[in-house]
Amino acid sequence: MSFLVRKITEKDFDNGFFETLSNLTVVGDIYSNDELKRDVIGKVLGDQNYIIIVAEDLESKKIIGTATLLIEQKFIHNGGKVGHIEDVATRKGFEGRGVGRKIINELIKLAREQGCYKIILDCDAKVAKFYEKLGFAKKGIMMRMDLNAKFGAIYL
Ligand SMILES: CC(C)(COP(=O)(O)OP(=O)(O)OC[C@H]1O[C@@H](n2cnc3c(N)ncnc32)[C@H](O)[C@@H]1OP(=O)(O)O)[C@@H](O)C(=O)NCCC(=O)NCCS
């Protein structure tokens, strides 16, 4: 299988991006409403601190992997920047073929280019090994407070 890792483009949202993300969690049904979908896409693509990388399967031309890098400007550490990795997913049926590795390595490269002094992410214990293989180490603990009762049940 050969695939290309690149920044997301608008057409990817209609070409397997949400199916890929659904291997991570519930994507939600707002994307059946074109207006709501375009609103979210516009907000994300309009924010230069929000970098989404996708993997495109060169045979089917479908999106088979994605992850997001959020760049946070800090006051501390001499006004340094922190990279946050979010929403990492390889499409169901395409796991274990190096897609996740290539996407995360691309985000690490981009975080360096952006001048980030560290990258952080939250993950389930069952995928910690994946990140350790890519050079991440366990540090601290994650804390969480659920605020939206409507969505709490599906985001557990
Ligand atoms: C976790 C996930 C992103 C990994 O992506 P992937 O494309 O399957 O990973 P890769 O094929 O690039 O794997 C890279 C290495 O990590 C290992 N690895 C992948 N997932 C692993 C896991 N869950 N546990 C242990 N090792 C894992 C692979 O075996 C491979 O090791 P190797 O190079 O020694 O052979 C993918 O399985 C996925 O989308 N899972 C569901 C969503 C999810 O949990 N996302 C993470 C949110 S924090």
PDBQT file of the ligand as one rigid body, heavy atoms in Angstrom, charges set to zero:
ROOT
HETATM    1  C1  LIG A 201      -3.298   4.238  17.342  1.00  0.00    +0.000 C 
HETATM    2  C2  LIG A 201      -3.267   4.368  15.824  1.00  0.00    +0.000 C 
HETATM    3  C3  LIG A 201      -3.376   5.840  15.438  1.00  0.00    +0.000 C 
HETATM    4  C4  LIG A 201      -1.960   3.788  15.306  1.00  0.00    +0.000 C 
HETATM    5  O1  LIG A 201      -1.889   4.013  13.931  1.00  0.00    +0.000 OA
HETATM    6  P1  LIG A 201      -1.297   2.912  12.930  1.00  0.00    +0.000 P 
HETATM    7  O2  LIG A 201      -1.347   3.480  11.563  1.00  0.00    +0.000 OA
HETATM    8  O3  LIG A 201      -1.993   1.630  13.125  1.00  0.00    +0.000 OA
HETATM    9  O4  LIG A 201       0.211   2.809  13.479  1.00  0.00    +0.000 OA
HETATM   10  P2  LIG A 201       1.528   2.367  12.698  1.00  0.00    +0.000 P 
HETATM   11  O5  LIG A 201       1.217   1.254  11.760  1.00  0.00    +0.000 OA
HETATM   12  O6  LIG A 201       2.176   3.573  12.107  1.00  0.00    +0.000 OA
HETATM   13  O7  LIG A 201       2.402   1.823  13.902  1.00  0.00    +0.000 OA
HETATM   14  C5  LIG A 201       3.674   2.329  14.268  1.00  0.00    +0.000 C 
HETATM   15  C6  LIG A 201       4.239   1.391  15.317  1.00  0.00    +0.000 C 
HETATM   16  O8  LIG A 201       3.422   1.454  16.498  1.00  0.00    +0.000 OA
HETATM   17  C7  LIG A 201       2.916   0.146  16.798  1.00  0.00    +0.000 C 
HETATM   18  N1  LIG A 201       1.549   0.305  17.300  1.00  0.00    +0.000 N 
HETATM   19  C8  LIG A 201       0.490   0.839  16.646  1.00  0.00    +0.000 A 
HETATM   20  N2  LIG A 201      -0.601   0.834  17.446  1.00  0.00    +0.000 NA
HETATM   21  C9  LIG A 201      -0.211   0.279  18.608  1.00  0.00    +0.000 A 
HETATM   22  C10 LIG A 201      -0.885  -0.016  19.819  1.00  0.00    +0.000 A 
HETATM   23  N3  LIG A 201      -2.186   0.291  19.997  1.00  0.00    +0.000 N 
HETATM   24  N4  LIG A 201      -0.177  -0.591  20.828  1.00  0.00    +0.000 NA
HETATM   25  C11 LIG A 201       1.140  -0.890  20.667  1.00  0.00    +0.000 A 
HETATM   26  N5  LIG A 201       1.844  -0.625  19.530  1.00  0.00    +0.000 NA
HETATM   27  C12 LIG A 201       1.166  -0.061  18.516  1.00  0.00    +0.000 A 
HETATM   28  C13 LIG A 201       2.971  -0.617  15.500  1.00  0.00    +0.000 C 
HETATM   29  O9  LIG A 201       3.021  -2.004  15.728  1.00  0.00    +0.000 OA
HETATM   30  C14 LIG A 201       4.248  -0.073  14.886  1.00  0.00    +0.000 C 
HETATM   31  O10 LIG A 201       5.355  -0.664  15.507  1.00  0.00    +0.000 OA
HETATM   32  P3  LIG A 201       6.626  -1.193  14.649  1.00  0.00    +0.000 P 
HETATM   33  O11 LIG A 201       7.117  -0.023  13.863  1.00  0.00    +0.000 OA
HETATM   34  O12 LIG A 201       7.567  -1.686  15.679  1.00  0.00    +0.000 OA
HETATM   35  O13 LIG A 201       6.076  -2.256  13.752  1.00  0.00    +0.000 OA
HETATM   36  C15 LIG A 201      -4.429   3.560  15.156  1.00  0.00    +0.000 C 
HETATM   37  O14 LIG A 201      -4.377   2.218  15.578  1.00  0.00    +0.000 OA
HETATM   38  C16 LIG A 201      -5.816   4.118  15.440  1.00  0.00    +0.000 C 
HETATM   39  O15 LIG A 201      -6.304   4.975  14.713  1.00  0.00    +0.000 OA
HETATM   40  N6  LIG A 201      -6.461   3.625  16.514  1.00  0.00    +0.000 N 
HETATM   41  C17 LIG A 201      -7.811   4.079  16.855  1.00  0.00    +0.000 C 
HETATM   42  C18 LIG A 201      -7.856   5.530  17.269  1.00  0.00    +0.000 C 
HETATM   43  C19 LIG A 201      -6.879   5.854  18.395  1.00  0.00    +0.000 C 
HETATM   44  O16 LIG A 201      -6.814   5.171  19.402  1.00  0.00    +0.000 OA
HETATM   45  N7  LIG A 201      -6.118   6.957  18.186  1.00  0.00    +0.000 N 
HETATM   46  C20 LIG A 201      -5.150   7.431  19.147  1.00  0.00    +0.000 C 
HETATM   47  C21 LIG A 201      -5.755   8.518  19.940  1.00  0.00    +0.000 C 
HETATM   48  S1  LIG A 201      -4.645   9.158  21.175  1.00  0.00    +0.000 SA
ENDROOT
TORSDOF 0
